[in-house]
């Protein structure tokens, strides 16, 4: 096998190679593209097995396609880690190629995940639409400048029918008039192209089940979901949500030492387009979901809008990761502030949480189950793995918090797939959930499953499923 370390540049590449069977070694400088292509095709004709190592860089797509066509093994490494392993102060193309070769021979080469050609092609679709959406803004700014130079300042009103007519009626010099006319024609051509690309993205999203699953989250549309799937690739690449936040550049830079602790701006080391889409989707989720709105307002009051937007974007990225990895769907239930529930996999742990903020009209509307059923409900909550309790997507923490803070507003918790009946009334006032914690008619003082509170009478010993 011949191992080749390649220091790649747009117009030339410096290589250092060694043959592990014969012990031969050498170095060459190959120009792009004819000389380099001839070199590798000659190796293929000789029947030599080749492994090529290269740093992750741009403008190398043709080189990767050539090696894939020749069935050569390609290793793409992390440039930051490769540079960190180089301790000498002298740096040139020859030393870089030799350094790559050394890392490959010692099995210390930091390989990266490489997306498939199909993945890269669909990314171009998302990027193309994103750039086209930005172009009309630049055209509109130029037209606004032309109008303001003529004393017309209508802001958004310039793009209404009357504003457009006023802009076209302005008397302008010849070249300025031609610029206005061509900019208006260019602006009219953007919308059909953008609509066509949006439809193509929607069709691509329908072909991928994981993209449709992520779209069940409030605020997440086909563009954000598709971009997330394309950039992340596969959820098995990451062990936890923190790694996803770091991969997308949504964590702060840190410069801490001894007793000094300093966090700076976010690293921005990930995909810039996906960060932008996550911020927009997080703001949309804050408008559609009461819980997200409270969190966003709380962060805004504590810090500022910029930090709050990034924090919500990171929260959304982590939640989408666990939805994808665990196969969770968020499905709408009845209208209201809490309209979304999480369905976990496997089905044995699936549950639905339904909040109805209207109080029951009579005690009979909330019927208590038997003592064995209520104990089974409490036992089931205690036996849910800590891993599931950690995931906010399942809303288990949300259930516990709402049981304490809004006990008088919570009407029922229904579990499906466990054979446990609904919370039903026994006729006592405690069954309505209006009694206060610690009172003689409240069963919320239960310290553990199956135990009775010291303040509850024997008639109230049969507790409902919400008293934990």
Secondary structure as GFF3:
##gff-version 3
##sequence-region A 1 468
A	DSSP	beta_strand	2	8	.	.	.	ID=ss1
A	DSSP	beta_strand	12	19	.	.	.	ID=ss2
A	DSSP	beta_strand	25	31	.	.	.	ID=ss3
A	DSSP	alpha_helix	34	45	.	.	.	ID=ss4
A	DSSP	beta_strand	50	55	.	.	.	ID=ss5
A	DSSP	alpha_helix	61	69	.	.	.	ID=ss6
A	DSSP	beta_strand	73	77	.	.	.	ID=ss7
A	DSSP	alpha_helix	79	84	.	.	.	ID=ss8
A	DSSP	alpha_helix	93	105	.	.	.	ID=ss9
A	DSSP	alpha_helix	117	149	.	.	.	ID=ss10
A	DSSP	three_ten_helix	155	159	.	.	.	ID=ss11
A	DSSP	alpha_helix	161	168	.	.	.	ID=ss12
A	DSSP	alpha_helix	174	206	.	.	.	ID=ss13
A	DSSP	alpha_helix	209	214	.	.	.	ID=ss14
A	DSSP	alpha_helix	222	232	.	.	.	ID=ss15
A	DSSP	three_ten_helix	235	237	.	.	.	ID=ss16
A	DSSP	alpha_helix	241	247	.	.	.	ID=ss17
A	DSSP	beta_strand	252	254	.	.	.	ID=ss18
A	DSSP	beta_strand	263	266	.	.	.	ID=ss19
A	DSSP	alpha_helix	272	288	.	.	.	ID=ss20
A	DSSP	alpha_helix	290	302	.	.	.	ID=ss21
A	DSSP	alpha_helix	305	326	.	.	.	ID=ss22
A	DSSP	beta_strand	329	332	.	.	.	ID=ss23
A	DSSP	beta_strand	340	343	.	.	.	ID=ss24
A	DSSP	three_ten_helix	347	349	.	.	.	ID=ss25
A	DSSP	three_ten_helix	363	365	.	.	.	ID=ss26
A	DSSP	alpha_helix	371	383	.	.	.	ID=ss27
A	DSSP	alpha_helix	386	390	.	.	.	ID=ss28
A	DSSP	three_ten_helix	392	394	.	.	.	ID=ss29
A	DSSP	alpha_helix	396	405	.	.	.	ID=ss30
A	DSSP	three_ten_helix	429	432	.	.	.	ID=ss31
A	DSSP	three_ten_helix	458	460	.	.	.	ID=ss32
###
